[in-house]
Amino acid sequence: MNLPLNIDFSGKVVVVTGAGGVLCGTMARAFAQAGAKVAALDLNEDAVKKLADECKAEGWICEGYGANVLDQAALKEVHAQVRKDLGPCDILINGAGGNNPRATTDNEYQHEAAEGQKTFFDLDANGVDFVFKLNFQGTLLPTQAFAQDMVERKQGCILNISSMNAYIPLTKIPAYSGAKAAVSNFTQWLATHFAGTGIRCNAIAPGFLVSNQNRALLFHEDGTPTERSKKILNGTPTGRFVESEELLGGVFFLCDEKAASAITGVVLPIDAGFAAYSGV
C-alpha cells in the first residue's frame, strides 16, 4: 500500500474495531505498515485472523481478535489479551458500525410509497435499536475498555468514525443517520471529558464509499450504477466515490501526536466535495 504520509507509528499499539470490513481493514493494514503493533478486532474473527496473517507475511505486527463491541465483559477480556500480546493501547480507532434493513425505508418520500413497500410506519423498533446500539454503544464500550490505558499514561488518541450523514441525514436511513450524529456529538463530549488527561479525541466523517455493506445498493449485478448511485454522483462535484485508502491521510494526521497535538473534538469531512455542493 502506498501510504499518504510518512508518519512512523513504531512502538505504538493501535486497536482497530470493525477491522474485518473494507474501510477499517485498510486502516489496520496501514498502521501496521507504518510500524505500529496492531490489534484488529471484529465480530468476524476469521476475517481479522486472515488480515493478521497477511500483515505478518509482510513482516508487520498485527494480531486478530474476535470481539463483539456490544459485549462489555467480552471487551474487557479482549483488552486484557491485547495488553498481554502487544501492550497497552496508544491509539483506538472506533470503526465498528453499520446499518440494518429493518431500520431502512424502501422509499425516499412517504407519498411515493407503493402497497407492500416498507414505509416509515413499518420500521422495526428492534432494528432501529440495533443500529443505535451498534454505532453509538459500539463506540462507547470499546472506549471504556481501552481508554483506561491512555489515562494511566496521560497520553493517547481516540478516533471515531462518523459520517457525512451526521450533518444532513440521508433519505431511507433515519436510524443510521441519527446514530452517526450521536457519534459526532460523543466525539466532542469525549474530547472535553478527557481534556486534562492528555488524550485527544477526534473523528472522521467519510462521504460515499463502496463497501461490502452498501455495494448492492450502489451497483446492479452487472456492475452498472443504481438510480441511488447516480443521484449520489450527480450531487458530488468530483463525480466519484471516495476510495477507502483516501481516508488514511486524515486518519494518520489526526492520530499523530505531533502533527495534531492541539487538535481535539473535531470531525473531519472526507467526502470528495459532497457537502460543498448545493445541487445547482
N, C-alpha and C positions, 0 to 999 in steps of 0.2 A: 504494500500500500504506500502511495506517495503522500506522506504526512504534510499538512499545510503549514505547520510551524515547527521550527527547530527548538522544541522545548524538551528538556531532559527531566523525566519523572523518575529517574533511578532512585531506588530506596523508598519510594512512596508505595503504600498499599492502597489500591483503588478497588472499591467494591461497586459493582455494576449490577443492579437488579434489572430484570427483563432482558438479560443478555442472550436469551435463546432466540430472540427476534432479530430482524434485519438491522434496525437502527442501533439498538444497544449492543448487539453483537459486533457491529462495526466499531463502536466506541471502545468496547473491551479490547478488541484486537489492536486498535490504535494506541491505547495506553500501554499495552504490553510491548508493542513495537518501540514505544518511546522510553522503555526501560522500567516501567512500573511492575510491581507484583500485583497481578490482577485476580480478584475473586469474582467469577462470573456466576450470578445467581439467576435461577429461573425455575418456574414450576415444572418445565420440561427438562428434567435432569439429563436425559440423553443428549439434548441439543447443546447444553453447556459443557458436558463432558467431551463432546466432539470438538467444540470450539477450543477447549483447553488443550486437547491432543494436537490440534492443528497449530496452535501457538507454540507449544513445546517443540514441535517438529521444526519450527523456525528458530529455535534457540531462545525463546522468550519464556517468561514466568507467568503462568496462568493456571488456576485451579477452578474446576466447575463444581457447583453445589446445587442440589435440588432444594428449592426454597419456595414456600408459599408466603407471599408478602402480607397476607391477611391472617397469618397464624403467629401471634406474638410469641408463644412458647417455642415454636419451631425456629423462629428467627433468632431467639436467644441462643439456641443450640448451634445454629449455623455461625453466629457471631463467635462463639467460643471456639469452634473448629477453625474459622478463618484466622483468629488470633494465634492458634496453635501452629497452623500451617504457614502463615505468611507474616503475622504480626498485627499490631493494632491498626485500625483504619485511619488513613490520612484524608482520603477523598471518597465521598459517597455520591454515586450517580443514581438517583431515583428514577429509573426508566420504566419500571413495570406499569402497565396501564392498558387501556383499550375500551372498546365499545361492546355492546351486545345487541343482537337483533331484536330482543324483547323490549328494548328501550328505544327503538327506531321506528318512525312512521314510514309508510310507503309513499306518501305524497308530501310535496313541499307545502301545499296550501290545502286547508280543510275543504274549501269549496270545490276542489278538483277531485276529491276522493270518490272512487267508484265503489259499488257494492262489493263486499268481500275483502276490501283492502283495509290494512291496519291504519287507523287514524290516531290522533292524539288521545281520543277517548278509549282506545284499546290498548294503550301502553300498559305493560305488565309491571305492577308495583315491585315485585321481586327482581325483575330485570333492571329497573331503574335503581333500586337499592344496590344491586351488584355492581353497576357501573360506578356509582358514587364510592362504594367501598374500595373497589379495585384501584381507582385513580387517587382518591384522597387518603383513605386509610392505608392504601398500598404505598403511599409516600410517607405518611406519618409513622407507621410502625417500624419500617426499616431505619428511619432516622432515630427513633428511640433505641433501637438495638445497637446501632453503630456509632452514633454521635458521642456517646459517653467516652469513647476512646479519645476523641478530639478535646473534649472538656478537660480530661485528665492532663493532657499535654499542652493545653492552651493554644492549640493551632489546628487548622483543618479547613476543609471546604466541602460544602454540600451543594450539589447541582440537581435541581428538579427539572423534569420535562413537562412543560406546559404545552400550549398550542395556540395558534393564532385565533382559533375559535373561542378562546377565553376572552378575547377583546370584543368580537362581534360573533354571536352564535351562528352556526351553520344550520341550514334547514334540515329537517328529518331527525337530528340527533340532539334533542334538548338535554338529555341526561349527561351525555359526554361533554357537551359544551359547558354546562353548568359545573361539572366536576373539574374540568380543566381551569375554569375561572377560580374555583376553590384552591387549586394547586398554586396558581399565581398569588392569590391572597396569602396562602400559607407560607409561601416563599418569603414574602415581606415580613410576616409575623416571626418566622424563624430568624431572619436577619436581625430583627430587633431583639428578640429574646436572647440570642447568643452573642450580641454585640460586645459584651465585656469579657468574653471567653477566648477571643482570638479566632473564632470560627466565622467564616463568611458563608452566606447562603444566597445563591442566585438561581436563575432558571433560564432555559432557552424556550422559545416558542416557535417550533417548526411550522412552516406552511404546509403545502400539499406535497407529500412524498408518496411514492408507491411502495407499499409494504405487503407482507403476506395477509394482513388483516383486511386491507381495502382493495386488493388487486381486482377482485371480481366486481367491485363497484365502479371501477375506473375503466376496465377494458373487457370487451367481449372475448369469447373463447378464441376467436380468430385473431386477436391482438388489436382490433380496431377500438378506438375510444368510445365509451358510452356517452349518452347525452349529458350526464352529470360531469363527466370528464371534460367534455367540450366547453361547458359553462365555466369550469374552473380555469381552463387555459385561456378562454376569452377574457376572463377577469384578471389575468395575471400579465402585467406589462411585458415580461420577458417571454411569455408564451410557452412556458415549460414547467415541469415539476422540479422540485428540489431533490437532489441526489443525497443519499444518506451520508456520503463522505463529505458533503459540503457543510454538514453540521460541525465537523471536527475543529475547524478554525475557532469558532465561537466557544466550543466546549473546552479546548485546550487553553484559550486565553482566560476564560473565567476561572479555570481551575489552577492556573499558575499563580503561586503566592507572591511572585514579584510583579508580574505584569498587571495583575488585577488586585493588588494589595488593598486599595481603597475602594473597591467595588463590592458592594453587598446590597441585597434587596432589589436587584434589577431583574427584569425579564427581557431577554434579548430576542427580538424577532429575527427569524431566518426564513424568509418567505418568498424570495425571488420577486419582491415588489408587490405582492398581492394586496397588502393593506394600504399601499400608497395610491392605488388606482380607484377612482370614483365610479368607473363604469362608463364615462363619457369623455 
